[in-house]
């Protein structure tokens, strides 16, 4: 898994988080519509009950007429109970979906944090390698200058060549490490030649 190829996953995680938020808002809107329907039915039932109560107080003979209204109330109450039961089931489903979406969102956020930490660590490693490379290049230049100056009197040419080759090999290894990290970061800005 490439260290910084995961930026796409981070962006995808953000897009999925936005999609989850939109779904949550849609679910909340649906829930509000269901709640309004329940309140409307409550109002209807209350109005019918108020009408029947007033009729019974004023006229005993209205009892017979109100039998039909009572049946209507029973039907409405029955319908209301069914609607409320269906709404409760829908609310349970919505609650379950919201919980599931929240869990997914937490997982995505954790993954994004993990990717950011890996990115930070790789950037530190890259900086360390760059410093080592610069130190080694400085050492090589100083060594080469010193060897060129002292080559006639102190060090023979083969020893100078051997040390130069060793430093070149070390520089090569460090450059390869930097380029490898640059490949993982997906950045040409830190590549070395």
N, C-alpha and C positions, 0 to 999 in steps of 0.2 A: 504494500500500500504506500503510495507516494505521499511524502509528508505534506506537501503543499498542493497536491492535486485535490486535497480535501476542501479547498476553498469553494469548489463547486458544490460539495456536499453541504458546506456551511450556508451557501446561498440557497441551495435547495431546502435546507432546514428552515431558513427564514421564510421562503415562499410557502412551505407547508404550514408554518406557524400562522401566516396571514390567512391561509385557506381555512385553518381550524377556527380562527377568530371569526371569519365570515360565517362559517357553519354554526358557531355558537350564537351569533347574532340572529341568524335565520331561525334557529330553534327557539330563542327567546321570543322572537316576534310571533311564532306559531303558538307558543305557550300563552302569550298575552291575548291572542285571538280566542283561544279556548276558554280562558278565564272570563273574557267579556261575554261569551255565549252562555256560560253558567250563570253569571250575574243577571243576564237578560231573562233567563228562565225563572230565576228566583223572584224577580220583579213580577213576572206574569202570574206566578202561583200566589204571591202575596196579594195582588190585585183581586184575583178570583176569590180568595179566602175572605178578604175585606167585604166584597160584594155580598157573599153568602151570609156572613155574620150580620150585616146590616138588615138583610131581608128577613132573617129568622127573628130578630128583635122586634121588628115592626109588624109582621104578619105571620100568624101561626099557619094559615092556609098556604103560605109560600113554601112550607116544608115539602109538600108533594111536588111542587114545581122545581124545587131545588134538588130533588133526587137526581135529575139529569145533570145538573151542575156538579153535584157531588161525584157522579160517575166520571164526568170530564176531569174533575180534580184528581180522582184516582188514576185516570189514564195519564194525565199530565205528570202526576207524582211518579207513576211507574216509568214514564218516558224520561223524566228528570233523573230518576235513580239509575236508569240504563246509561243515560248520557254521562252522568257523573262517574259511573263505573268505567266507561270507555275513556273518559278524560283522565281518570286516575291511572289507567293502564298506559295511556299515551305519555303522561307525566313521568311514570316509572321508566319508560323507554327513553325519554329525553334525558332524564337524570343519568341513566346508564351511559348514554352516548356522550354526555358532557363529561362524566368521570373518565371515560375511555379517552376522549380528546385531551383532557388535562394530563393524563398519564403520558400520552404520546408527546405532548408539548414539553413536559418535564424531561423525557428521554432526549428529545431533540436539543433542548437547552444544555443538558449535560454533555452531549456529544460535541456541541459547538465549543463549550468550555474546554473540553479535552483537546480539541483540534487547536484552539488558541494557545494552550499550554505547550503543545508539541511545536507549534510555530515559533514561540518565544525561545524554547530550548534550542531549536535548530539555528535560530538567528544568533544565539549566544555562542554555539559551537562554531559557526561560520566566522564570527568575529574573532574568536580565539585562534582559529586556523590562519586568518589573515594576519593577525599580530605575529604568530610564529613564523609565517612566511616572510614578513617584513624584517623580523629579527634575523632570520637566517640569511636573507639577501644582504642585510647590513653587515653581518659577520663575514659573508663571502667577499663583499667588496673590500672590507678592512683587511681580510686575510690575503686577498689577491694583491692589494696595494702593498701590504707588508712583505709578502713573498716576492713581489716584483722588485722591491727595493733591496731586500736582503738576499736575493737568490744567488748572487755572485759569491757572497762571503759565508752565508750560514746554512743554506738549505740547497740541496741539489734539485735539479729540474724534475726528476721522477717523483720525488716526495711532494713537490708542489702540485704536479698533475694529479697525483693520487688524492690529495686533499680536495682539490677542485672538483674532481669527479664525485667524491663522497658528498660534498655540499650540493652539487648539481642533482644527485640522486635524491637527497633529502628534499630539495626544492621541488623536484618533480613529484615526489609523493605528496607533499603538502598541496601543490596545485591540483593534483588529481582529487584529493579529498575536498578541496574547495569547489571544484567543478562538479563533483558528485552531489554535494549539498546544494549547489546552485541548480542542478537538474531537479533535485527533489523539491526545491522552492519554486521551480518553474521561472527562474529569473536569469536573464543574461547579464544583468548589471553587475553581478558579483563574480562572474567567470574570470579566470586568469588564463593568460596565454603561456 
